[in-house]
């Protein structure tokens, strides 16, 4: 809670720079007399509010109050103008939301209407942004986490002059980018939303960027639905936001009481939400989400709050403004019918008739961030030297970090296993501990990527499954994130199946446009990490726990979509395709078979997606059309399936060696043997086939 | 917090039945004088504790206290015996944990040592269970959510006579079921743990079963690590537990301060955890987790607490009991070295020398639950009638619910879209609203499945991605759960890509031993739901949003691993393999092509895993060895890959038609056309191929 000192500081030094304005065009808003009235008004509400909580400031309460009244008195008529303007804006947002969803024949008008007053206040009074420049680095950020209220967002843009009112009526049409839920096909959308409970994580990333990396004064606002706060990802984000003291982050919960299929868990009990956010270290404020004064005061209070994020719990009514929709069940995701139904609703949404231009506060100018890049230091290994790819990842990450100031890293309390800690030690200011919370780990990486950073998020490969839906939304968000999963497969040994990534390739391969890399030695790891930085988009890099011999000379180069032939002869009877630690098994098998006069080729398929179809077909053509794929993954969805697809309809025989049951604890070599991935098992299989 | 009335009720009517005992063998524990001392002791602590909080009970505080003292005075020596016994048990658990991990050469001894006092108290004083009968329906349940402390759990079993001390030394060996993290290969383990933050959800399922379904008085205890409470899934479970007022559920957080790679988010700040659980509606109690009196009192307080679950925040030291391990960094997941290091540690863990047999309180007897089954009502549709498979699912679920009392259902606030609401209306007592929290939705389903229930969990197919890691652990847990995902593919229309399941088949196919079903009409939906009930294990059923014509007569039968030929002639040029709404497109294409004299076969591959390899090969053999797979899924990991695998190395050509980019909003038919899945696109592709 605020201290007396903080409050006095607020009085003495009102945040002129940040106070939103209604100054006429051409008047510098920071010096406008309009600031006075709003600051004063807000101050009065704030003084009342804080005094209720802090008995210590009681003595100066009346003095503060009369100061506030004095400040505001002369400007009262202008204040009323503001209220009228915002009320009109909110009404216009409601009208747009109704009209566009009716025109579309689907959508969620009532979910828009509950949040219209909050959004009107944010877009036309609180936030600073340049409507001409969606990518201004110091624009305040707005994330519509309750993505089904997209028509409300589009309506706010229309009122800000970003889209035309006519465009709003193209909502949800196949030829329109105004989709049912926002996607970054629209340049004002940073992250796609619609899978609920993810916006706050993205917001954490953006707020971290402002606070720790770019040192900018933009603020981040995340509008959530009440129902979506049941998602655990919200609380992962909330905990981390409080841990990092993100006072530049505001979460707004639109408590409209009604979920999709029934009332939410807490109905209209705002205190229940306040207790949760308070318990997670946030500053909660419960307000009437349709009272503009309270909304304005809450945002001001949030801005004044230092050292912790603020949650504004806005008590609202779904369908607010139209009597037959307001707080009624059965109207979720339901547009109004054209004709009488819409007309009846619109009659209940009158505008004041007064028309005044609104001036949106501009973002502060920014200094140019350091983007000077240097070449990535080359690998420094000796052929045959035993190095785990996970350890090489730590080295690689530090090298790309040295070369590119945009590279940042985060980990889920596994940094001593993934070796992300090497980066942390070298660049502590660019490392973020995400703790054991993988949804948020991916979510705030997505947010950072939307601020021009190149985030490398690491944890055990299987724990990325925790974030599958965040990854899916990250893909739709066209996020430039790199995920690095260690501890793949049975070769992790004694820890057992709960720690073994055996389905991670299936997951990442199914992510649209994702690149999936799977290095087999330290040199390729370093090279692939460097390639991942240069590739714009989602990349997954799969690393292994055991130490494996270095296979490649330091100067070897790699490419996304490539492969390497590690062993070959003119007499190869078939090709073993593999990656990771099983490459070493394949090479051992090759040596053992050679002693028996059976030559085989070994192909390192380090790029699982895109896979080197041409290389595979060439190898197959030269080795009796036969490929044996060996992988530490379940049978479904891994490298084997990538190979099957690559060579389909070319007459190539593909035999898969993969894990076909739930493994157990044991020594790595015992498990490779038991689950059919060891050199001896490869030898056996090859002999069956040749 | 407790009210005065509750406290007095506790004094007047001590919970004799539940008080754990140390009565000598043969003495009925419920009448034993030993109950008196512990009740009195506990009462004293409780009185002190509650009085601190509730000033209202101050007037009777001293009266209550002297009553407690009076009660306990005469039994003090026996009380000391209990403390000594539990202290010895805790020491033995620490010794076992050290010895077994040292013998294994890996593991987490220090994470065991912090929780040894809590576990000793639980297993030998608080919990009621039959060591001879792991599956007694009224055993108290214990879930080691911090699965890496497995050696501690196994040690407790050894002390309870369930395994031998010698077996403990087989820890983590490939020939031992005492794995690195607990799995249900051990009959005392209900759910596999090791992926952190999942145990509480399973506990919610078990507690719900006791409270709402089987009406049993067993209690459920979930031991969590402090680090794992960063996982959002914990808070999804916490919220639902409070919502359902699960006062038979106790969560214990072992706050040993140190995570894997650094201190946890809150270090040793127990109040931070108390605020979080308190904010989520739990009754939090912060204790010294090494003080047996406080531990005993906390469990008693939890038991007395009505209407809400209790969180015991146990402040502990990692490595407790051994000076060079205690509260030290660098000892996570690290066994002691054989020889001097172990010996030095063991010298610090002396036993009292006093030896007394411990009597574990038995569970109450249970009455036989209703397990009478009836035949499932047959489908009642007309061929050609338009019915969405999601709607048929609701009907099917209600029918299997009528036939089998073990069937229960839960949904993530989408029940009006998935049609689970039909079941809710018919069987409200067997339906659980899970709200928008899919990790917990799956997690508590797993818990319920371990109580003999057959849970059907439903939400949109893509949102199951939220629970991928819970599903993975569910598979390792051999959980008998059925997941039903609606809204697959682009045919959902205007809501856009965030709501379209396009990677769900890849995920579920990669789950070991999972069955994946994908019905194309209402009749097959009903039949497949009935088959899912009979199949022991994880089943995924994928349903569609649009209405499609009924294809099969009501008496048609189906099988897991089967397929159906919908169109065939002797002249078929190729076979189109599909499922879901694209089957209708395939049939339309068949008709269109027939007009041009091109005959094609249409195969309904309703069983995606296992897939009907024989059926596919037969179809291919009869249709020029050519299969065209059409599916509403991304290119990777879906039906197409299942088909590719099924026919691999048989000379069959497989051409996949799947979604190859991130789709957008639009009308269903427009999207099917745009993304290449419509009848006209199938016609075009077939013409290219024949």
HADDOCK unambig.tbl for C-alpha pairs under 7 A between the chains (distance, minus, plus):
assign (segid A and resid 172 and name CA) (segid B and resid 494 and name CA) 5.46 0.50 0.50
assign (segid A and resid 172 and name CA) (segid B and resid 665 and name CA) 5.41 0.50 0.50
assign (segid A and resid 172 and name CA) (segid B and resid 666 and name CA) 5.90 0.50 0.50
assign (segid A and resid 173 and name CA) (segid B and resid 665 and name CA) 6.36 0.50 0.50
assign (segid A and resid 173 and name CA) (segid B and resid 666 and name CA) 5.06 0.50 0.50
assign (segid A and resid 174 and name CA) (segid B and resid 664 and name CA) 6.93 0.50 0.50
assign (segid A and resid 174 and name CA) (segid B and resid 665 and name CA) 5.60 0.50 0.50
assign (segid A and resid 174 and name CA) (segid B and resid 666 and name CA) 4.19 0.50 0.50
assign (segid A and resid 179 and name CA) (segid B and resid 496 and name CA) 6.46 0.50 0.50
assign (segid A and resid 179 and name CA) (segid B and resid 664 and name CA) 6.95 0.50 0.50
assign (segid A and resid 179 and name CA) (segid B and resid 665 and name CA) 5.36 0.50 0.50
assign (segid A and resid 180 and name CA) (segid B and resid 494 and name CA) 5.78 0.50 0.50
assign (segid A and resid 180 and name CA) (segid B and resid 495 and name CA) 4.53 0.50 0.50
assign (segid A and resid 180 and name CA) (segid B and resid 496 and name CA) 5.57 0.50 0.50
assign (segid A and resid 180 and name CA) (segid B and resid 665 and name CA) 6.11 0.50 0.50
assign (segid A and resid 181 and name CA) (segid B and resid 495 and name CA) 6.42 0.50 0.50
assign (segid A and resid 181 and name CA) (segid B and resid 496 and name CA) 6.39 0.50 0.50
assign (segid A and resid 193 and name CA) (segid B and resid 498 and name CA) 6.99 0.50 0.50
assign (segid A and resid 194 and name CA) (segid B and resid 498 and name CA) 5.40 0.50 0.50
assign (segid A and resid 194 and name CA) (segid B and resid 499 and name CA) 6.96 0.50 0.50
assign (segid A and resid 195 and name CA) (segid B and resid 498 and name CA) 5.87 0.50 0.50
assign (segid A and resid 195 and name CA) (segid B and resid 499 and name CA) 6.93 0.50 0.50
assign (segid A and resid 227 and name CA) (segid B and resid 436 and name CA) 6.54 0.50 0.50
assign (segid A and resid 228 and name CA) (segid B and resid 436 and name CA) 5.99 0.50 0.50
assign (segid A and resid 230 and name CA) (segid B and resid 236 and name CA) 6.10 0.50 0.50
assign (segid A and resid 230 and name CA) (segid B and resid 435 and name CA) 6.63 0.50 0.50
assign (segid A and resid 230 and name CA) (segid B and resid 436 and name CA) 5.46 0.50 0.50
assign (segid A and resid 230 and name CA) (segid B and resid 437 and name CA) 5.57 0.50 0.50
assign (segid A and resid 231 and name CA) (segid B and resid 236 and name CA) 6.26 0.50 0.50
assign (segid A and resid 231 and name CA) (segid B and resid 436 and name CA) 5.82 0.50 0.50
assign (segid A and resid 231 and name CA) (segid B and resid 437 and name CA) 4.63 0.50 0.50
assign (segid A and resid 232 and name CA) (segid B and resid 232 and name CA) 3.54 0.50 0.50
assign (segid A and resid 232 and name CA) (segid B and resid 233 and name CA) 5.15 0.50 0.50
assign (segid A and resid 232 and name CA) (segid B and resid 235 and name CA) 5.70 0.50 0.50
assign (segid A and resid 232 and name CA) (segid B and resid 236 and name CA) 5.19 0.50 0.50
assign (segid A and resid 232 and name CA) (segid B and resid 437 and name CA) 6.69 0.50 0.50
assign (segid A and resid 233 and name CA) (segid B and resid 232 and name CA) 5.15 0.50 0.50
assign (segid A and resid 235 and name CA) (segid B and resid 232 and name CA) 5.70 0.50 0.50
assign (segid A and resid 236 and name CA) (segid B and resid 230 and name CA) 6.10 0.50 0.50
assign (segid A and resid 236 and name CA) (segid B and resid 231 and name CA) 6.26 0.50 0.50
assign (segid A and resid 236 and name CA) (segid B and resid 232 and name CA) 5.20 0.50 0.50
assign (segid A and resid 260 and name CA) (segid B and resid 413 and name CA) 6.05 0.50 0.50
assign (segid A and resid 260 and name CA) (segid B and resid 414 and name CA) 6.44 0.50 0.50
assign (segid A and resid 261 and name CA) (segid B and resid 413 and name CA) 5.44 0.50 0.50
assign (segid A and resid 261 and name CA) (segid B and resid 414 and name CA) 5.94 0.50 0.50
assign (segid A and resid 261 and name CA) (segid B and resid 415 and name CA) 6.23 0.50 0.50
assign (segid A and resid 261 and name CA) (segid B and resid 416 and name CA) 5.75 0.50 0.50
assign (segid A and resid 275 and name CA) (segid B and resid 279 and name CA) 4.66 0.50 0.50
assign (segid A and resid 276 and name CA) (segid B and resid 276 and name CA) 6.79 0.50 0.50
assign (segid A and resid 276 and name CA) (segid B and resid 279 and name CA) 4.43 0.50 0.50
assign (segid A and resid 276 and name CA) (segid B and resid 280 and name CA) 5.74 0.50 0.50
assign (segid A and resid 279 and name CA) (segid B and resid 275 and name CA) 4.66 0.50 0.50
assign (segid A and resid 279 and name CA) (segid B and resid 276 and name CA) 4.40 0.50 0.50
assign (segid A and resid 279 and name CA) (segid B and resid 279 and name CA) 5.12 0.50 0.50
assign (segid A and resid 280 and name CA) (segid B and resid 276 and name CA) 5.73 0.50 0.50
assign (segid A and resid 413 and name CA) (segid B and resid 260 and name CA) 6.05 0.50 0.50
assign (segid A and resid 413 and name CA) (segid B and resid 261 and name CA) 5.47 0.50 0.50
assign (segid A and resid 414 and name CA) (segid B and resid 260 and name CA) 6.43 0.50 0.50
assign (segid A and resid 414 and name CA) (segid B and resid 261 and name CA) 5.95 0.50 0.50
assign (segid A and resid 415 and name CA) (segid B and resid 261 and name CA) 6.22 0.50 0.50
assign (segid A and resid 416 and name CA) (segid B and resid 261 and name CA) 5.76 0.50 0.50
assign (segid A and resid 435 and name CA) (segid B and resid 230 and name CA) 6.63 0.50 0.50
assign (segid A and resid 436 and name CA) (segid B and resid 227 and name CA) 6.53 0.50 0.50
assign (segid A and resid 436 and name CA) (segid B and resid 228 and name CA) 5.98 0.50 0.50
assign (segid A and resid 436 and name CA) (segid B and resid 230 and name CA) 5.46 0.50 0.50
assign (segid A and resid 436 and name CA) (segid B and resid 231 and name CA) 5.82 0.50 0.50
assign (segid A and resid 437 and name CA) (segid B and resid 230 and name CA) 5.58 0.50 0.50
assign (segid A and resid 437 and name CA) (segid B and resid 231 and name CA) 4.63 0.50 0.50
assign (segid A and resid 437 and name CA) (segid B and resid 232 and name CA) 6.68 0.50 0.50
assign (segid A and resid 463 and name CA) (segid B and resid 469 and name CA) 6.70 0.50 0.50
assign (segid A and resid 465 and name CA) (segid B and resid 468 and name CA) 5.20 0.50 0.50
assign (segid A and resid 465 and name CA) (segid B and resid 469 and name CA) 4.88 0.50 0.50
assign (segid A and resid 466 and name CA) (segid B and resid 466 and name CA) 6.48 0.50 0.50
assign (segid A and resid 466 and name CA) (segid B and resid 467 and name CA) 6.47 0.50 0.50
assign (segid A and resid 466 and name CA) (segid B and resid 468 and name CA) 5.99 0.50 0.50
assign (segid A and resid 466 and name CA) (segid B and resid 469 and name CA) 5.01 0.50 0.50
assign (segid A and resid 467 and name CA) (segid B and resid 466 and name CA) 6.47 0.50 0.50
assign (segid A and resid 468 and name CA) (segid B and resid 465 and name CA) 5.20 0.50 0.50
assign (segid A and resid 468 and name CA) (segid B and resid 466 and name CA) 5.99 0.50 0.50
assign (segid A and resid 468 and name CA) (segid B and resid 468 and name CA) 6.65 0.50 0.50
assign (segid A and resid 469 and name CA) (segid B and resid 463 and name CA) 6.69 0.50 0.50
assign (segid A and resid 469 and name CA) (segid B and resid 465 and name CA) 4.88 0.50 0.50
assign (segid A and resid 469 and name CA) (segid B and resid 466 and name CA) 4.99 0.50 0.50
assign (segid A and resid 473 and name CA) (segid B and resid 498 and name CA) 6.76 0.50 0.50
assign (segid A and resid 476 and name CA) (segid B and resid 662 and name CA) 6.69 0.50 0.50
assign (segid A and resid 494 and name CA) (segid B and resid 172 and name CA) 5.44 0.50 0.50
assign (segid A and resid 494 and name CA) (segid B and resid 180 and name CA) 5.78 0.50 0.50
assign (segid A and resid 495 and name CA) (segid B and resid 180 and name CA) 4.52 0.50 0.50
assign (segid A and resid 495 and name CA) (segid B and resid 181 and name CA) 6.41 0.50 0.50
assign (segid A and resid 496 and name CA) (segid B and resid 179 and name CA) 6.45 0.50 0.50
assign (segid A and resid 496 and name CA) (segid B and resid 180 and name CA) 5.58 0.50 0.50
assign (segid A and resid 496 and name CA) (segid B and resid 181 and name CA) 6.39 0.50 0.50
assign (segid A and resid 498 and name CA) (segid B and resid 193 and name CA) 7.00 0.50 0.50
assign (segid A and resid 498 and name CA) (segid B and resid 194 and name CA) 5.41 0.50 0.50
assign (segid A and resid 498 and name CA) (segid B and resid 195 and name CA) 5.88 0.50 0.50
assign (segid A and resid 498 and name CA) (segid B and resid 473 and name CA) 6.75 0.50 0.50
assign (segid A and resid 499 and name CA) (segid B and resid 194 and name CA) 6.97 0.50 0.50
assign (segid A and resid 499 and name CA) (segid B and resid 195 and name CA) 6.94 0.50 0.50
assign (segid A and resid 503 and name CA) (segid B and resid 510 and name CA) 5.68 0.50 0.50
assign (segid A and resid 506 and name CA) (segid B and resid 506 and name CA) 6.15 0.50 0.50
assign (segid A and resid 506 and name CA) (segid B and resid 507 and name CA) 6.74 0.50 0.50
assign (segid A and resid 506 and name CA) (segid B and resid 510 and name CA) 6.64 0.50 0.50
assign (segid A and resid 506 and name CA) (segid B and resid 637 and name CA) 6.52 0.50 0.50
assign (segid A and resid 507 and name CA) (segid B and resid 506 and name CA) 6.75 0.50 0.50
assign (segid A and resid 507 and name CA) (segid B and resid 507 and name CA) 6.07 0.50 0.50
assign (segid A and resid 509 and name CA) (segid B and resid 636 and name CA) 6.26 0.50 0.50
assign (segid A and resid 510 and name CA) (segid B and resid 503 and name CA) 5.69 0.50 0.50
assign (segid A and resid 510 and name CA) (segid B and resid 506 and name CA) 6.64 0.50 0.50
assign (segid A and resid 510 and name CA) (segid B and resid 634 and name CA) 6.51 0.50 0.50
assign (segid A and resid 510 and name CA) (segid B and resid 636 and name CA) 5.13 0.50 0.50
assign (segid A and resid 510 and name CA) (segid B and resid 637 and name CA) 6.37 0.50 0.50
assign (segid A and resid 512 and name CA) (segid B and resid 661 and name CA) 6.43 0.50 0.50
assign (segid A and resid 512 and name CA) (segid B and resid 662 and name CA) 6.56 0.50 0.50
assign (segid A and resid 634 and name CA) (segid B and resid 510 and name CA) 6.51 0.50 0.50
assign (segid A and resid 636 and name CA) (segid B and resid 509 and name CA) 6.25 0.50 0.50
assign (segid A and resid 636 and name CA) (segid B and resid 510 and name CA) 5.11 0.50 0.50
assign (segid A and resid 637 and name CA) (segid B and resid 506 and name CA) 6.53 0.50 0.50
assign (segid A and resid 637 and name CA) (segid B and resid 510 and name CA) 6.37 0.50 0.50
assign (segid A and resid 637 and name CA) (segid B and resid 637 and name CA) 5.16 0.50 0.50
assign (segid A and resid 641 and name CA) (segid B and resid 641 and name CA) 6.67 0.50 0.50
assign (segid A and resid 648 and name CA) (segid B and resid 654 and name CA) 6.87 0.50 0.50
assign (segid A and resid 649 and name CA) (segid B and resid 653 and name CA) 4.97 0.50 0.50
assign (segid A and resid 649 and name CA) (segid B and resid 654 and name CA) 6.52 0.50 0.50
assign (segid A and resid 651 and name CA) (segid B and resid 651 and name CA) 6.54 0.50 0.50
assign (segid A and resid 653 and name CA) (segid B and resid 649 and name CA) 4.98 0.50 0.50
assign (segid A and resid 654 and name CA) (segid B and resid 648 and name CA) 6.86 0.50 0.50
assign (segid A and resid 654 and name CA) (segid B and resid 649 and name CA) 6.53 0.50 0.50
assign (segid A and resid 661 and name CA) (segid B and resid 512 and name CA) 6.42 0.50 0.50
assign (segid A and resid 662 and name CA) (segid B and resid 476 and name CA) 6.69 0.50 0.50
assign (segid A and resid 662 and name CA) (segid B and resid 512 and name CA) 6.55 0.50 0.50
assign (segid A and resid 664 and name CA) (segid B and resid 174 and name CA) 6.92 0.50 0.50
assign (segid A and resid 664 and name CA) (segid B and resid 179 and name CA) 6.95 0.50 0.50
assign (segid A and resid 665 and name CA) (segid B and resid 172 and name CA) 5.40 0.50 0.50
assign (segid A and resid 665 and name CA) (segid B and resid 173 and name CA) 6.36 0.50 0.50
assign (segid A and resid 665 and name CA) (segid B and resid 174 and name CA) 5.59 0.50 0.50
assign (segid A and resid 665 and name CA) (segid B and resid 179 and name CA) 5.35 0.50 0.50
assign (segid A and resid 665 and name CA) (segid B and resid 180 and name CA) 6.13 0.50 0.50
assign (segid A and resid 666 and name CA) (segid B and resid 172 and name CA) 5.87 0.50 0.50
assign (segid A and resid 666 and name CA) (segid B and resid 173 and name CA) 5.03 0.50 0.50
assign (segid A and resid 666 and name CA) (segid B and resid 174 and name CA) 4.18 0.50 0.50
